[in-house]
Amino acid sequence: MAEVTSYWLGRVRYAEAHALQEELLQARIEGNIGDTLLLLEHAPVVTLGRGAKLEHVLVDEQRRAEIGLDLHETGRGGDVTYHGPGQLVAYPIFQLEPGRQDVRRYVRDLAEVMIRLVKQHGFAAGAGAPPDHIGVWVDLADPKNWPGEEQAVRPAKVGAIGVRLSRWVTMHGFALNVTTELGAFDAIVPCGIRDRGVTSLAALGAKPAPLPALATAAEEHFAAVFEKRVSRAQIPDGWPRGAPEN
């Protein structure tokens, strides 16, 4: 069984994590490292995917500075996304095996990891249909049951996905809203979708464990979904890392 080395980084700024991803991506392409999984949360940031429209950022530079909200362009797919405290972010740097070299399958697998995390909190979620509704959704009208996207009465996104692949090595990943302050999404049109809301596990009524514990659960789900053995390692010197309490 293939091995994955996982790291819990705590709360780090987006620019630092993105630079680390770029470094690890190249190292994985060159075969200098094995599959690597970064688990973390970000300081508040708006990220722009390849398909982002600037009008979907609803606060100007001055206001972003006032509220401490970073903004970064990025090479992932998708539109505008918010990351912030209380959100579990996963960045797999995986070399996809020949039998798994399918971008849509990879996105479905990422969604499945989040769906399992939602399920362990007593709620039902489902993957949205590409290209417009990629991500993981719940029905606010009945969050313990997912009737399918077409039948959902009040669909709300609980987890976002944005990926980039180079030579079948993956980068970027997913962000699951755990205790995220949902008012922060007012700064953007999330993923360019105006007619649907966002939610979090806490907003659904869950009492989730702290993010480091959820990161451990995510490792278990990654292992099951991707059929890999995932083991946690200490953060190497020179890598970004959050405060000890994170």
C-alpha positions in Angstrom: 0.0 0.0 0.0 1.3 3.4 -0.9 2.5 5.7 1.9 1.5 9.3 2.6 3.3 11.5 5.0 0.9 14.0 6.7 1.6 17.2 8.6 -0.6 19.4 10.8 0.7 22.9 10.3 -1.8 24.8 12.5 -2.9 28.3 11.4 -0.6 29.8 8.7 -0.9 32.6 6.2 -1.9 31.6 2.7 1.2 32.9 1.0 3.5 30.7 3.2 1.4 27.6 2.6 1.2 28.3 -1.2 5.0 28.6 -1.4 5.4 25.4 0.5 3.0 23.6 -1.9 4.9 24.9 -4.9 8.1 23.5 -3.4 6.6 20.2 -2.6 4.9 19.9 -6.0 8.3 20.2 -7.7 9.9 17.8 -5.3 7.2 15.2 -5.9 7.4 15.6 -9.7 11.1 15.0 -9.5 10.6 12.0 -7.2 12.5 13.5 -4.3 9.6 13.0 -1.8 6.7 10.7 -1.5 3.0 11.6 -1.4 2.5 14.4 1.2 -0.7 15.7 2.9 -0.7 19.2 4.4 -3.5 19.9 6.9 -4.0 23.4 8.3 -6.2 26.4 8.7 -5.5 29.8 7.3 -5.5 33.4 8.6 -8.4 35.3 6.8 -7.7 35.4 3.0 -9.6 35.6 -0.2 -8.1 33.6 -3.0 -8.7 34.0 -6.7 -8.8 30.9 -8.9 -8.0 30.8 -12.6 -11.7 31.5 -13.4 -12.1 34.3 -10.8 -14.0 37.5 -11.6 -12.8 40.5 -9.7 -16.4 41.7 -9.3 -17.0 38.7 -7.0 -14.7 40.3 -4.4 -17.1 42.7 -2.7 -14.7 44.7 -0.4 -12.0 47.0 -1.7 -8.3 47.1 -0.8 -8.8 49.7 2.0 -11.5 47.7 3.7 -9.5 44.5 3.4 -6.6 46.2 5.2 -9.0 47.4 7.9 -10.3 44.0 8.6 -7.1 42.1 8.1 -8.2 40.2 5.0 -5.4 39.1 2.6 -6.0 38.6 -1.1 -4.0 36.2 -3.3 -4.2 35.0 -6.9 -3.6 31.3 -7.2 -3.3 28.7 -10.0 -6.1 26.5 -8.8 -9.3 26.0 -10.7 -12.5 27.8 -9.7 -13.6 31.3 -8.8 -13.3 33.3 -5.6 -13.0 31.5 -2.2 -12.6 32.6 1.4 -10.3 30.8 3.9 -10.2 31.6 7.6 -10.0 30.4 11.1 -12.2 27.4 11.9 -11.9 25.9 8.5 -10.1 22.6 7.9 -7.9 22.9 4.8 -6.3 19.9 3.1 -3.6 20.2 0.5 -2.6 16.7 -1.0 0.6 16.6 -2.9 -0.1 13.2 -4.5 1.2 11.5 -7.5 -1.9 9.9 -9.0 -1.4 6.3 -10.1 -2.2 5.4 -13.7 -5.6 3.9 -12.6 -6.6 7.1 -10.9 -5.4 9.7 -13.5 -8.8 11.2 -13.9 -9.4 14.8 -12.7 -13.1 14.3 -12.1 -12.5 11.2 -10.1 -9.9 13.0 -8.0 -12.3 15.8 -7.3 -15.0 13.2 -6.3 -12.5 11.6 -4.0 -11.7 14.9 -2.3 -15.5 15.5 -1.9 -15.9 12.0 -0.4 -13.4 12.8 2.3 -15.4 15.8 3.3 -18.7 13.9 3.0 -17.4 11.4 5.5 -16.2 14.1 7.9 -19.7 15.7 7.8 -21.3 12.3 8.3 -19.4 11.6 11.5 -21.0 14.7 12.9 -24.5 13.4 12.2 -25.3 15.2 8.9 -25.6 14.1 5.3 -23.8 15.9 2.5 -23.3 15.3 -1.2 -21.0 16.4 -4.0 -22.3 19.2 -6.3 -22.3 18.7 -10.0 -19.4 20.2 -12.0 -18.5 22.6 -13.3 -20.7 25.2 -11.5 -21.4 23.5 -8.2 -18.1 21.6 -7.4 -17.8 21.2 -3.7 -19.8 19.5 -0.9 -23.4 20.6 0.0 -26.0 20.0 2.6 -29.7 20.8 2.4 -30.5 23.3 5.2 -34.2 22.2 4.9 -33.2 18.8 6.2 -29.4 18.6 7.0 -29.6 15.0 8.2 -30.6 13.8 4.7 -29.2 14.6 1.3 -31.8 14.1 -1.4 -29.5 14.9 -4.3 -28.7 18.2 -5.8 -31.8 18.5 -7.9 -34.1 17.7 -5.0 -32.4 19.9 -2.4 -34.7 22.6 -1.1 -32.1 24.9 0.5 -28.6 23.8 -0.7 -25.7 25.4 1.1 -22.0 24.7 0.6 -20.1 23.3 3.6 -16.9 22.5 1.7 -15.1 24.0 -1.3 -12.7 22.2 -3.7 -10.1 23.7 -6.0 -7.3 21.8 -7.6 -4.3 22.1 -9.9 -2.5 19.1 -11.4 1.0 19.1 -13.0 2.2 15.8 -14.5 -0.5 14.1 -12.5 0.8 15.5 -9.3 -1.9 17.3 -7.3 -1.9 20.6 -5.5 -4.4 22.7 -3.6 -7.4 20.7 -2.3 -10.4 21.4 -0.1 -11.6 23.6 2.7 -14.3 22.3 5.1 -16.2 24.9 7.1 -16.1 23.6 10.7 -16.5 26.6 13.0 -15.9 29.2 10.4 -17.4 32.7 10.9 -20.0 32.7 8.1 -20.2 36.4 8.0 -16.8 36.5 6.5 -18.2 35.2 3.3 -20.0 38.5 2.9 -16.7 39.8 1.5 -17.1 37.7 -1.7 -19.6 35.9 -3.9 -18.5 32.4 -2.9 -17.3 30.5 -5.9 -19.3 32.9 -8.0 -22.6 31.4 -6.9 -25.1 34.1 -5.9 -28.2 32.0 -5.4 -27.0 29.5 -2.8 -25.7 29.9 0.8 -22.7 28.7 2.8 -22.8 26.9 6.1 -20.5 25.1 8.6 -20.7 22.1 10.9 -21.2 24.4 13.8 -24.0 26.3 12.1 -25.7 23.0 11.4 -25.7 22.4 15.2 -22.7 20.1 15.5 -20.2 20.5 18.3 -17.0 19.6 16.4 -13.8 18.6 18.0 -10.8 21.1 17.7 -9.3 21.2 14.2 -6.2 19.2 15.2 -8.5 16.3 16.1 -10.5 16.7 12.9 -7.2 16.7 11.0 -6.5 13.2 12.5 -10.0 12.1 11.4 -9.3 13.5 7.9 -6.2 11.4 7.7 -8.2 8.3 8.3 -10.7 9.2 5.6 -7.9 10.0 3.1 -6.4 6.6 3.8 -9.7 4.9 3.2 -10.8 6.9 0.1 -7.4 7.0 -1.6 -6.3 3.5 -0.4 -3.1 4.7 1.1 -1.4 4.4 4.5 -1.3 7.8 6.1 1.2 8.6 8.9 1.7 11.9 10.8 5.2 13.4 10.9 6.8 16.3 12.7 7.0 19.6 10.8 10.5 20.0 9.3 12.6 23.0 10.2 11.9 26.0 8.0 8.3 25.1 7.2 5.5 27.5 8.2 3.7 26.5 11.4 1.0 28.0 13.5 1.1 29.0 17.2 1.4 26.1 19.6 -2.3 26.2 20.6 -3.3 25.5 17.0 
